[in-house]
């Protein structure tokens, strides 16, 4: 609903605020605080527990699965390089959150391999329990 009513940039701000709360501060965020950090109206918190907009979530999920196939779960990441078709991959699945330049290198690598014709899957063993 955020992307539908407030645009993709607002959804990015919301995901970023959620990620910072969970992965940086190690806390499950209060909905009102989360929306405030993302610069979104506080009344959206009422919608979070309402199933009236579940069709938007289902449509988004169906779009991602339609790009990558039904043989995977989530996360599904879709990327588009300029001049190339949109491609999707399952993942990345991480046991710790990269920061700064390391996060940028990961993103660049995901876009590179995801955009490689014929690329299908890359898996590895987790090096340990998840860390934030």
Protein Blocks (a to p, Z undefined) as FASTA:
>chain_A
ZZmmnojklmmmmmmmmmmmmmmnopacdfklmmmmnopafklmmmmmpcklmmmmmmmm
mmmmmmnopkbccdddddddehiacdddedjddfbdcehjlmmmmmmmmmmmmmpghiab
dcdddfbdcdZZ
